[in-house]
Structure formats: structure tokens, C-alpha cells
Amino acid sequence: MSEPTIHDFLSALNSIADSLDRLAPVKKVAPDPTTEAAFVWNASENELIPVPRVNHVDISLLQGIDHVRDLLLANTNRFAEGLPANNALLWGARGMGKSSLVKAAHAQICRETPDRLVLIELHREDIDSLPALLTILRDRSERRFILFCDDLSFDHDDTSYKSLKAVLDGGIEGRPDNVIFYATSNRRHLMPRDMVENERQTAINPSEATEEKVSLSDRFGLWLGFHSCSQQDYLAMIASYVDEYGLNVSEEEWRPQALEWQTTRGSRSGRVAWQFMQDLAGRLGQPLSR
């Protein structure tokens, strides 16, 4: 049997190296927040996950919220231009387009001023990780970042709101000039009414018992209230969807169906209007695509 040569040793070493490469975990490359328009914040890994296509509707399709739409769009425009702007809390009735408006405003400004404004969504349970996210964004002065938290609220014994308070209005470093915070909530003060009343009744100093938590909402300079829509607005929403998506149906046909749909649901809102549209388009055999 012949002695192993140097070539045999090198070949064996190369095979071992290839096997180790296959076993090693894939190294994560952190996305550059200066090259994407939208991300989701992954707090467990301290990384930003790119969103290739944001699920949004055109801002012109948001009916019945004209006043708050104009206020948020103006605030976002100023922020994108590098001017002072306020953190915004969109609160109120369910299904009236709070989160849709945030995404639509971002999309509208990205069309007008590409490569300037970035939308970053973070989940309610990841509020504690905000300081880590701000560390990543603080030096990216060439772009402006909207941090967006949908359905934000706090329950009893929840202390994560303290991290948010520091980000919004306090802390030694303060909020970076290139970062703004938008949140949606069904609660005006981000906490249940019965929780407010209970703490007021049982505390030694009732006014101080809820001051710390209620004051969180005061950190939002822009409060935008969303209220249940009228029947006229509800029908206007559906009419705009029918026109936008080119459905082959007359108003005489869809109107009584839409009224019946709202009756069976027991409510009127933008969400109910969209759900009716999906049902209508499905029955017509027409896709909801432009």
C-alpha cells in the first residue's frame, strides 16, 4: 500500500473545510436602511427585515376621513422635507383606516420624493427594543424614518410604555431628528377606561396614580380621531373602489347589496366596505387589480 502524498493530505483538508462550511450557520447580513423603502423590525435579532412591497391602498381611496388625512399627510410631508414635525397618534373607531392612512401617506410621499422616506413597522411587544433600533437609525441622516406601531395599547402592570416615553420626549440623547413615531390605537389614552377609573379609586393620590400612564399620549403632538362613518361615507367608499378596480356592475345593482351587507355586519366602516368589495368581486368573477 503506497504512502499518502501531500496531494492526498490537501485533498482531505479541502473536503473537511467544505463539510464545515455546509454545517456552519448562514451569516446574516444586516440590510442597509438607506437602500429600502420599508422594513419590519426583528427585535429578537436586532435586525431590519426588508419589505419588498408594502400592502397599501391609494390615499385617494380613503373616504370619510378627509380632515385627518390632510393633517397626517401635511405632517409627514414636512418631516420628509427635513422640517419639524410631530409624533402622531391615530385613535378611534375600528376599521376606519388608521393603519391604512399611515401606509398610504408613506406611499404617496415615496412617489413624489423617492429614496427619502422609510417606513419601519415594529410590533407592540417589541417596544422595549426601541433604544436599540434608534442606535441603528441615528447616524443615517440622509434618510427620514417613520417608526410605525399598529394597535398600540398597554394593560395593567405593563411597564414597557416607559421605553416609549423616553423615545418620544425624553432621555439624555432624545429622539433623533430623522426619526418620527406614528401609532394607531382604539384607545385615546392607550389604556383601558376601567383601568384608569380603578387606579383613581384605589390610589392614595388618585390624580397621580394614572398621570404617568396617561401622560404617554401627551407625548404625541398630533392626535387624530377616527369615528364611525355615516351611510353616505360607507357608500362613497364602495363607489370609489368599484371605479378604481373597474368592476362591471352598476350602482343600482351593488347599492342594495352593500346596504344589506352592512346590516348583517351590524356596523359601517372602511373595513366593512372593503370586505363587501371582496365578496362582490368574487361573485362577479373579477380580480381586484388595477
N, C-alpha and C positions, 0 to 999 in steps of 0.2 A: 504494500500500500504506500503510495507516494506521500511525501511530506507536504503540508499545506504551504502554499506560496503567499507572498504579500498580497497578490491579487485576490486570493481567496479570503484573506482577512478583511480587506477593504470592501469586498462584496458583502460579507456578513455584516459589517458595521453599517453599510448603507441600508441593508434590509431591516436591521434593528431600528435605525433612525426613522425609516418610513413607517414602521409599525407604531413607534411612539408618537409620530405626527398624527396618525389616524386616531389614536386613543386620546390625545390631548383635546381639551375643550376648545371650541372655536373662540378666538379672541374677539370681544365686542369692540367695534369702532364707534365711538360716540358721534352722533350726527352733528353737523355744524348748523347751529340755529341761524346762521347768516345765509343759508342757501335754500331753505324751505319756507313755505308759507304757513304751515300748520303742524303742530306736534301734539302728542299726548305725553304727559309726564309720568314716567315709571319710577315711583318713589323708592321701591324696593331695590332698584339697581342704580338709582341716581342718574338716570339717562332720559333723553328725549327721543321718543319714537316718532318718526315722520309719518304724516298722514297725506298720502298722495292726492286724495280727492276728498274735500270736506263735504259732508252731506248738508246741503243748504238749499233754500228756495230763494228766488229773486226777491229783492226787497220790495219791488212793485206789487208783489202778490200778497203782501201782508196788509190786510184791510182792517179798518176799525181801530187802528192804533196809531193814527197819523201823528198826533202830538208827541207821544213818547218816541215814535220812530225818528222824527225830525230832531228831537233833543239828543238822542243817543248818537245819531249819525253826525251831528254837528260836533259833539264832544269827541267822537272818535276821529273825525277829520282833523280837529285841532291837535290831538295827540300825535297823529301820523305826521303832521307838519312840524313837529317839534315844539309846539306851543303848550302852555299849561292846560291841563285837563283834569277832570275829577274821576275818582273811582266811582263805579255805578252799581247800584242795587236795583234789580228789576224784580218787583214783588207783586203778588196778587193772584188773580184767578187762574186756575189750572187750564192748560190748553189754549191760552190766548197769545202764544207766540213769543214768550220771553226769551227762551234759548234760540229760537229761530231768528229773532231780531239781531241778537249778538252775532250769529254766524253770517246773516245776510249783510249786516253793516261791514263786517270784515271783508266779505267777498266783493262788495261794492267798491270799497276803497282800494282793494288789491287790483281791481280792473282799472281804476283811474290812476293809481300810483303803484305800479308793480315793484316788487322787491323792497318794500319799505316796512310793511306791517305784518307781524307774525302773531298767529293765534295759538296759544298753548292751553290745552284743557287739562285740568287736574281734578282728581276725584275728591269728594268731601272727606274721605277717610285719610287723605294724604296732606291735609292742611299743615300738620306738624313738620312736614319736609320743605315748607316754603323757603326757609333760610338757605337751604342747600341749592334750591333752584335759583334763587336770586344771586347766589355766588357765581353761577354759570352765566347769567344774563348781564350782570352788572357792567362788564367790560365790553359788551357787544353794542357799543354806542352807535354803530352805523345802521342799526335797525331798531324798531319800536315793537314792544311785546305786550299783547293783551293776555293776562292770565285769566282764564275763564273757568269758574266753578258752577256747575249746574245743580239746582236743587240743594242749595246750601241751608243748613239749619243745625241747631245744637239742642241737645236734650239735657236733662238733669245730670249733674256730676261730670259733664263733658268739659274738659279744660283746654281742648285744642284751639278754642277760639282765641286764646291768649297769643298764640303764634300769629294768627291773622291780624290781631290788633296791632302788634308790633310792626308787621309788614305795611299795614295801611297808613299808619300815622305816627309810629314811634320807633324805638330802637336807636342805638347810637349812630348807625350809618343811615338810617331812614330808607325810604323806598327809592330805588334808583329812578332817575329822570326818564329812562327809556322803558319803564315798566308801569302798567296800569292794571287794576284788578276789576273785573266785571263778575258779578254773581247774580244768579236767579234764585228766588225762594217764594214759597207760598205764604211765608210769614214776614210781616213787615219788620219785626224786630229780631228775626232769625231764631226765635224761641217760642214755644207754645204759650198761648194766653194763660192756660191753667197753671203753668209753671211760674209765670210772673205773679199771678194772684196768690198762689200758695206761699211763695217766698215772702211776699209782702205781709201776709197774715201771721207767719210763724217767726219772722225775724225780730230781733231786739230793736233794730233800726230799719223799719220797712223800706224807707227810701234808699238806703244804702245797699240793701240785700240784692236788688236787681240792677243797680246802677252800672255795675261792672259789665254785666252781660248785655243789657240794653244799649249801653254806650257803644257797643261794637257797630251797630247800624249807623251811628252818628259819624263813623269814620268814612262812610260813603257820602261824598259830596253831592252826588246825583241820585235822587230817589225817583224811580219811575214806576207808577202804579198801573196795573193792568186789571180791568174789570170785566165782568161777564158782558158779552156782546148782545146787541139787540137783534131782533129777527132781520131787520134791514141789513145790518152788517153781515150777518150769517149768510144771507142770500147773495150779498155782494161778493163775499169770499168765493162762493161756489161759482158765480158767474165769471169771475176773473180766472179761476182755474180752468173752466170749460173753454174760455177763449185762448188761454195760454197754451193748453195742450191740444187744442183743435179737435175736441170731441164732437162727433157727428150726432148731435142731439139738440133739439130746440128747447128754449126756456119753458115752453108750455108743457114739455114732457118731464124735464128734470125738476121743476119747481115743486109740484105736489109731492114728488118722491122725497125731495130734500126736507120738506116740512114734516112728512111722516117719519123720516129718519131722526130728526131732532126730537120728535115726540117720544119715540121708542127709547131714545137715549136719556131723555129727561133733562137735557141741557143743550145749550148752544155755545160753541167755542170754535176757534180756528182748528183745533184738533178734530172736533166732531165733523166740521166741514170737509177736512181732508180725508177722514175715514169714509165719508159718504162718496167723495170723489173716487176713491179706490174701488168701492163697491160698484159705482156707476160705470167706471171704465172697464171693470172686469166683466160686467154684464153685457156691455157693448162690444166686448172683444177688442178693445183698443188700448194699446200701451200708453202709460203716462210718460211720454218722452217728447221733447221739443223737436 
